[in-house]
Amino acid sequence: MIFPRFIKEGAAIGIVAPAGKVDKETIEYSREFLHQLGYKVVFGENVLNVHNQFAGSDALRSADFQHMLNSADVDVIMCARGGYGTNRIINELDFSHYIQDPKWIVGYSDITVLHSMLQNRLGIASIHGQMPKNFTGKERDDSDIVNLFNILKGILPQYEIAANPLNRPGYAEGELIGGNLSILYSLRGTSLDFDPHGKILFVEDVGEKLYHLDRMMMNLKIGGVLKCLRGIVVGQFTEMTDSDTPFGSDAYEIIYDAVKDYNYPVLFDFPAGHVKVNQPLIFGKRVTLRVDGDGGRVNF
C-alpha cells in the first residue's frame, strides 16, 4: 500500500464536489474554517455548479476532480460532500499522474467509491473523514477535526471505544478497508469490489430500511466475504427505518446475526459515519483491533 505524503501547516487544501450539489454558504464557511486552521484553500472551478441533484454535469465534475488529481498546487483533496454521483465519473478519471505523487483524498459516504478505487485498484491509502459540508457547527478543537488534521500531518490516532453488549471479543491485525455499506454493496461484482482476505472491514450507513441492511449483509455472507475477514468495526447506522411489517431487529442486531458464526473480533458503535462526531479512519493502513469486556481499541 502506498501512503501519500504528510503535510505541514500552510498546505493547500483542494475542495471539489464529485457528487451532490453544494451551497455557497458551505463553501464560504469551509474557506474560513480552513483558513483559521492555518491552511490555504483551492476550490474546484465548478464546485458551485448545479445540474439537477449534482454539482454540475458528469463532464464538469470529472474535469474538476481531474484538475485536483494533477495539480502541483494542491496538497490534499477534500471532497465537499457526498450524496450521489461519484460512481458516474470514476471511470472518466485518469490516475496515471496522481499515482506518481499521490496526495491524501478525504471524504466519506458516496466518496466510498473513490476509497474503493484507491485501495482496490491503485493500492493507495486514503482518509474516511469529515467533509466541508460537515464543518458548519464544528469547532477547531473538536476531537474529530483535530484527529483528521493530525493524520494529514502524520500523527496517527489510537481509539478507545466503550463496551457494547453485542461486541465479540478478540484480537486481530489487518488492513482497514470499507466505508458506506450501501456503496460497497453497489460495487459488488465490479472492478472496485474489495478482496476480504486478511482485512478488517469498517461499515456505516444512513437512511436505509432495516430489511435492506439485512439483504446487504446476506449478500456479503452468501458471497463468502464475511468468513474471510479478520475483524469488523461497525460505525453508526443512522436514520434507519422499518417497514409496515416490523423486521424484528435493529441495525446492530442485523449485523451481529450475519457475523455470529465467524470467530473474529467485532467492535460496535465506533463513532464514524453520518453523525456529528465522525472520527477519521485511514483506509489501506494496517491496524490492530482489540475487543474485550472493557470495550475496543483501534490502533493505527
ABEGO torsion letter per residue (X at the ends): XBBBBBBBBGBBBBBBBABBBBBAAAAAAAAAAAAAAGBBBBBBAAAABBBEABBEBAAAAAAAAAAAAABAABABBBBABBEBGAAAAAAABBAAAAAABBBBBBEBEAAAAAAAAAAAAAGBBBBBBBBAAAABGBBAABAAAAAAAAAAAGBBBBBBBBBBAABBBEBBBEBBBEEBAAAAAAABGBAABBBABGBBBBBBBBGBBAAAAAAAAAAAAAAGAAAABAEBBBBBBBGBBBBABBAGBBAAAAAAAAAAABBBBBBBGBBBEBBABBBBBBBGBBBBBBBBAAEBBBBX
